[in-house]
Amino acid sequence: MDLRRLRLFLAVVDHGGFTAASAAVHVAQPALSLGVRELERELDAILLVRSRKGIVLTPAGEALVEPARQAVRDVEIAVAAVAAVTGLLAGRVDIAALPTLAADPLAAIAGRFRQAHPQVMVRIVATDDPTDLAQSIRSGHSEIGVTEQGPANAGLVEHAIEDQELVAVCARTGDSDPGVLDLATLSGVPLVLTPAGTSMRNLVDTALRALGVAPSIAVETEQRDALVPLVLAGAGTAFVPRAIAEVASSQGAIVRRTRPELRRRVALVHRTGTLSPAGQQFLVHARAAPAEA
């Protein structure tokens, strides 16, 4: 099967149509359309149909997407492996990460990796839901995931890299208490939380449910970058990783550990089989302590 045709097919799928795909992959639209038609003839199946809403995958097209991604990824790994043997480690490593984990610990890992391998580009995409992130790894859309340990990662290789604590961040007031925050006392306290189903929200909801506390949600936001500004503006209390809390503290917020502690096990995940040379080196840096980098 022609790999170029698979790439063109995936470009149309990922960009939602021939026009956008043509611009993205720098291939003239007639040539792109021809490549997809040739793939359909090769497979003796219609893969895409045009509708009023744009391009729609047929059942045959849907069945092809994941194997096509895996085929493209496997070829990229093979090419990179040859390059590594000849001393030309280059290219790109694609990382999917939960949003707060992209800030910590992924940023530090990517920094150490780039210092050691400045010729390799790191591409990071954020995925809110651990289940969606795991599927993006299984499908070959990304090579490595930085996520939390859990059942969503079933079938993937999982490497625990750190135990991350979430702490409470509160606005500073005249009667601010810097001591440990007992989660059992949060009934009626306004909270600033990410949406239900996200990693941090699941951790908070599970802890409060175990204590019989119904969260009083003042603000719910998908924008992780807005959590600390909302707290500083007086909207409520948020729960964030300690690295983010330290930034909040420097801006005037009160940071409090919680009772019980809110912790999640951070893991790096990938498909079974061989990682690309760049992916293998990224794993080495992810599993190394910062002092060792």
N, C-alpha and C positions, 0 to 999 in steps of 0.2 A: 504494500500500500504506500502511495506517495505521501511522504511526510509533509511536503509543502501544501498539499491539498487539505490535509488535516489541520494545519495551522490556519489556513484561510477559512475553513469551516468554523473553527473555534473563534476566530476574530469576529465573524458575523454574529455568532452566539453571544460573545462577551460584550459587543458594542451595540447589539440590538438592531442591526440592519447593515445592508451592503454599503451605503454611503458613508456612515460613520466608521465602519471597518476599513474601508478603502483609505480614508484619511489617516487612520491610526497605524496601519501597517505599510503605508506608502506604496500601495499597489493600485493601479488604475482599476476603476470599478468593472469595466468589461472583463479584464483579466481575472479579477477576483470571482466574478459570477461564473466565468468559464471554469475556473478551478473547482468550484463547488459542484457544478454540473458534471464535470468529469469524475469527481468523487462519487456522485450519485449513480453514474453509469457503472463505475467500478463495483459498487456495492449492490447495484440493481435495486435501488430503493430511493424514494423521495425523502430528503432529510429536512428541508425547509419549505414552508409555503408562505406566500405573502397574504396578509389580511389588512383590513382597514386600520388595525392597530399596529401594523408593522409586521416583522418577521415572526413566525410561529414555528416551533419545532414539531415535527411529526413524531409519532411513537418511535420510529426508526432513528430519527435524529436525537431524541432524548436518550435512547439506548447507546448511541455512539459517543455522547459528550464525555463521560467519565473515562472510557477506554482510550479515547483520543488524547485526553489530557495526560493520562499515564504514559502513553506511547511517546508523546512529545517530551515529557519530563525524563523518561528513560534514555532517550537519545541524547538529551542535553547532558545527562550524567555521564554517558559513555564518552561524549566528546570532551567533557571536562576532565575525565579520568586520563585520557591520552595526553591532554595538555599538561596535567600535573606531572606525569612521568617525564615529560620533556622539559620540566622546570618552568612551565608557562602558566602557573595557577592564575586564572583570571576569570572573568565572567561575572555572575550574579548569584546571590543566594536569596531566595524568597521566604520571608518570615511572616506568619500570621500571628497576631498577638491580641489578647484582651487589652482594651484601651489603657487601664491603669498599669498593667504589666509592661506596656510599651515604654512607659516612663521609668519604671523600676520593677524588675532588674534589667530589662532588655536594653535600655540605652547604654548602661555600663558595659554589658556584654558586647554590644555592637561596636562600642568605642575601642575596646581591647582588640576585637577581631580586626577592625580597620587599621589599627596601628601595626598589627602584625602582617596584614595582607592588604596594603593600600590599593592594589590593583583590582580588588574584587568589590563590586557594588553590593550594598545591602538594601533590599527592597522590603519595606515593612507595610503591611496592611492591617488595619484594626478591624476586629470582629467582636461584636458585643456578646454574643451567646456562645458558651463553650461547645455546645452541640454543633452549631454552624461552623465554628473554627475547626473542630475535629473532621467534619465532612470536607472542608476545604483542603485538608491534608490528605485524606483518603482519595479525593478526586484528582490530586496532583496539581491543584491550583496554586498551592504553596508547598514548599518542601518541608519546612519546619514550623511548628507551632509553639508559642509560649503561652501557657494556659494554667489552669489549676488541675490537680489530680482529681479524677472522678470517673464515674461510669461512662461519661460522654466519650472518653478516649478508648473505648473497647476496640480491640483489633489493631491499635497503634502501639509502637514502641514508646515507652514512657520513661523519662529520666528526671527524677526529682532533683531540683537544683537549689531550692531554698524554702524555708518556712517563713511566710510573711505575716506580720501582725498588722491588723487594722486598729487604729486608735480614733478616739472621738476628738473632733475639732469644734470648739465653741467660741462665740464672740466674747471678747473681754468686757466685763461689766464691773460695777462697783462691788458686787458680791460674788464675783467669779470664784469658783472652787477649783484649784489646780490638782486636787487629789484624784484618786481612782473613781471612775464613774460606774456605779452599780446599775447595770442594765435593767434590773427589776424596778428601778425608780423612774423609768422613762415614760410611764403612762401619762399622756397629756402633754409631754414635752415635744415641741415642734421639731420635726426632723427634715433634713434635706437629703434625699435619697435618689439613687439611680433607678431606672424602671424595673418592675418585677421581671424576674427571669435572668437579670444580669448577675455576674459573679458576685460582686460586692453586696448587692441587694439580697441575694439568696442567703449569704452568710449572716447578714443582720436579721432577716426575717426568721431564719431557723433558730437563732439564739433567742430572739424575743418570744417566739412561739413556745419554746421550751420553758420560758419563765411565765407564760400566761399573760404577756403584755401585748396589747394591740398597738401597733405603731401609729403615731399621730403625724401624718405626712403633711408638711407645710409646703414643700416644693419637691416635685419629681422632675428630674432632668436627665436627658441623654448626654448632655455636655459635661464631661468630667472636669474640664477646665473651669467650669462655672461653680463647682462645689465650694471651693474656698472663698471666692468673691461673695457668694451668697451668704456664707457663714459670717464673713466680716461685715456684711451689710445688715446683719441681724435677722436673717430669714429663719435660722434654726441651727441645729447641731447636725454635723455630717460625720461619716466614718470613712477614713481614707488610709492608705498605706503610710507607714511612718515617714518615708522619704518625702511624700507630699505634705505631710503634717509639719515637718521641719520647716518647709517653705512658708506654710501658714503661720507658724510660730514667729518667724522673722517679720511677718507682716502684722503682728499684733494679736493673733488668735491664741486661745488657751488650748493646749493639747493635753488630753487625759487618756490614760490607759483604761481599759474596761474590765469589769468583773461580771461574768466570766470573760476570758480573753477571746478576741475574735481573730482567728488564724486560718490561713489557707496554705496548702502545700503547692508551691509553684513547680510546674513541670515543663520540660521541653519534650515535645512529641514529634514523631515522624513515622512514615510508613515502614513496614518491614522491608528488608532488602538493603541494598547498598545506597548510601547517601552519596551525593556528588562530593568531590574532593573539598570544595568550598564548604559544603554542608558538614562534612566530617570535622573540618577545622573549627567551624562555628560551634559545634558540639563540644570540642575540647575547651574552648574559651568559656562556654556556658557552665561547664562543670568545674572550672578552676576558680579558686578563691581570688578576689581582686588583688591581693598581695602577691599572688603567684603569676599574674599576667605580665 
